[in-house]
């Protein structure tokens, strides 16, 4: 009984230190970019969100930082620096940093990136100019 009380207390403390309650976190391929969206509930003692990206075989790297807006906020970020190729899978997560520099992480979201045929034709024409 004591162990379960300790675990529940730890989870409550971890949630408070996280700085934000994430209602959802989604990613989708949109045109030639990947669009990330998330919604928060309560934001408390929150310094910033750090967006991290990786490929399934790679390790996470920081790609952007987003300042908090306050409780019950909607956020979007468009990743325009993804590889412009089809059938590439990217994995994203949010690093939630509080004012005490304690970090927690959202769950991972994966997206299969599909590049439009217009982009491929345009990029192919640009590359051909420099051959």
Order of alpha helices (4+ residues) and beta strands (2+ residues): alpha-beta-beta-beta-beta-beta-beta-beta-beta-alpha
